[in-house]
Amino acid sequence: MDSCDPRTRAYKNGKTFDECRVIARDLCLVLSRKVDQSGSVTWDDILEASGHDELVYKLALKYLRQDGYDIGDWKAPRVTKPTA
């Protein structure tokens, strides 16, 4: 029986989901430093930093939110420092 294994499915450029997670985690470290220095980062900057890879982009936003950053919404598409 053939079935899809989500751990080995290739996404953009042949990367697996686990590889995309590692890339997004590394990207979050860079982006969090940038947010801490400048106060905010736009969603467009995150998309560009992720190489226009939708999965990495979405995971990066998810991880930033988990780290306590305000990821904004469609009215204010930017990531800002966490509020106290």
SULQUI-V866626 format. One record per backbone hydrogen bond with DSSP energy under -0.5 kcal/mol. CO is the residue of the C=O (numbers start at 1). NH is the residue of the N-H. If there is no record, write none. Layout:
CO NH
CO NH
//
This chain:
4 6
5 8
5 9
11 14
12 15
15 11
16 20
17 21
18 22
19 23
20 24
21 25
22 26
23 27
24 28
25 29
26 30
27 31
28 32
29 33
30 34
31 35
32 36
33 37
34 38
35 39
39 81
41 79
42 46
43 47
44 48
45 49
46 50
47 52
48 51
50 53
52 54
53 57
54 58
55 59
56 60
57 61
58 62
59 63
60 64
61 65
62 66
63 67
64 69
65 68
69 71
70 80
76 73
76 78
77 43
79 41
80 70
//
